[in-house]
Amino acid sequence: MQIPSVLMRGGTSKGLFFHEKDLPQDIAQRDAFLLAAMGSPDPYRRQIDGLGGAVSTTSKIAIIGDGAAYGVDVTYEFGQVSLDQPLVDRKSNCGNISSAVGPFAVDEGLVEVTEPFTVVKFLNLNTNKVIAAHVPTKNGRFDPIGDFELPGVPGFASKIQLDFVSPGGAVTGKLLPTGSVRDELDVPGVGTIPVSIVDATNPLVFVRWEDLGLTGLELPAQIDADPELLARIEAVRAQASVLAGITDSVKQATRDAPSVPKLSLVGAPRDYTATNGKMIPAEATSLRAMMMSMGRAHNSYPLTGAFATSVAANLPGTLVHDLIQKGSDEFVIGHPAGLLTVTADVEFDGHESRVNSVSGFRTARRLMKGQVFVPDEMIANQLAD
C-alpha cells in the first residue's frame, strides 16, 4: 500500500499529514497502516523501520478532511503514535501539530487564499473544538519566512496565530473535571499531594516540583535519566486520570491513555538554565514549568499545555494561580527551551468560570511531500496481532 503524505513541522513537533480521503476507511486497517508508516511498535523505541523520529514529539500524525458539513474549512484529527505499543492515541489534541494545519490547507488548495494572511478555521475531531489559524501567505501559498523565534526551534520563521474557541472541557466535558480547583491525591510510593486538574484544549494535572522532591532547576535529560522518578510521575498522572474520569483504573490510564491527562510540574519563578545554556531570570517569567509527554519530559512546552496552564492561572485556588507572580493577561511560561507567552480570555459569572478563547503563536514549515510505502503483509501482520 502506498499513500501520499506531507511531512510537516508544527511548532516544536513533526508529523505526517494525510488527506482523509486517501486513507483506508476501516479504522483498524487505517491504524495498522499508520503504525507501520511510523515504524511502531518498536521495542527499541527507535522507529528505525518507519518515518517516526523516536520521541513523542516526532511520532504524530494529522488527518485532514472536508469541513463543509461542519461549517469550517477543514476537519483535523490528531493521532499520537506510541513508540513501543500498537497504539494510535486520539484522546487529545496537539497544539504544535495544530499550527501546521492551516499551512497544509493553504498549500494543498483546500481554502481560498487571501494575502498577507489567510484565516483557516478547522474543527479538531478529537475534542470537537474549533480553531482559527492566521496563516501568513505570499503569492498564493503559505509564507514560512519571518522574524519570529520559537524556543526549541532553531532559526526564525513567520508567526502563526492560533485562536482556540471555547476550549473548556475539550476531553472530559468540564473545565474542572473533578469539580474542584484543587484535590488531594493519595498515590502509592509518593504519598498524599495536592494537584489541580484543568481541561482547556487538553486536560492537565498540575503538580508542584517540590512535592515530588525536585528543585525546579531540573532539565528534561535529568528527569528522563531517573527511572524511579519517571515511575512516580506516571503514578501521579495515572491516579489523576481516574480522578478526572478519563479512565477507570490506573492500569488502564498507563496502558490505553498515556497522552491524557498530561502532567505539568509547576513552581514559582526562579533563575534557571535553559537547554541551550541560556540563563532565564526569574523576573522574565510568570511560572517555571515542565510538561511530561508519553512518559518522558518534554523538551519545550506543548501549546495546548500552555493554554491549559494559562487558564489555570486565571482560576483562583489552583496551584498555578497561587504560584504566579505576574499578571496573567500575558502569561509567560519559563520552560526547558526558554519562554512561551500565551493569553486566555476567562470570564466569571458568579461561581462559574467560562473560557471564551485562548491564543498563542507558533511557526510551521512544509518539509517533504511524497508517498509512504507499507507492504500489505505488514498491515496484515498488524491486524493479526
Sequence and secondary structure as in RCSB ss.txt:
>XXXX:A:sequence
MQIPSVLMRGGTSKGLFFHEKDLPQDIAQRDAFLLAAMGSPDPYRRQIDGLGGAVSTTSKIAIIGDGAAYGVDVT
YEFGQVSLDQPLVDRKSNCGNISSAVGPFAVDEGLVEVTEPFTVVKFLNLNTNKVIAAHVPTKNGRFDPIGDFEL
PGVPGFASKIQLDFVSPGGAVTGKLLPTGSVRDELDVPGVGTIPVSIVDATNPLVFVRWEDLGLTGLELPAQIDA
DPELLARIEAVRAQASVLAGITDSVKQATRDAPSVPKLSLVGAPRDYTATNGKMIPAEATSLRAMMMSMGRAHNS
YPLTGAFATSVAANLPGTLVHDLIQKGSDEFVIGHPAGLLTVTADVEFDGHESRVNSVSGFRTARRLMKGQVFVP
DEMIANQLAD
>XXXX:A:secstr
 EEEEEEEEETTEEEEEEEGGGS SSHHHHHHHHHHHHT S TTS  TTSS  SSGGGSEEEEEEE GGGTSSEE
EEEEEE SSSS EE SS  HHHHHHHHHHHHHTT S   SSEEEEEEEETTTTEEEEEEEEEETTEE    SB  
TTS S B  EEEEEES BTTTTSSSSTTSSS EEEEETTTEEEEEEEEEBSSEEEEEEGGGGT  S   HHHHHT
 HHHHHHHHHHHHHHHHHTTS SSHHHHHHH TTSSEEEEEES   EE TTS EE GGG SEEEEEEETTEE SS
  HHHHHHHHHHHTSTTSHHHHH  S SSSEEEEETTEEEEEEEEEEEETTEEEEEEEEEEE EEEEEEEEEE  
HHHHHHHHH 
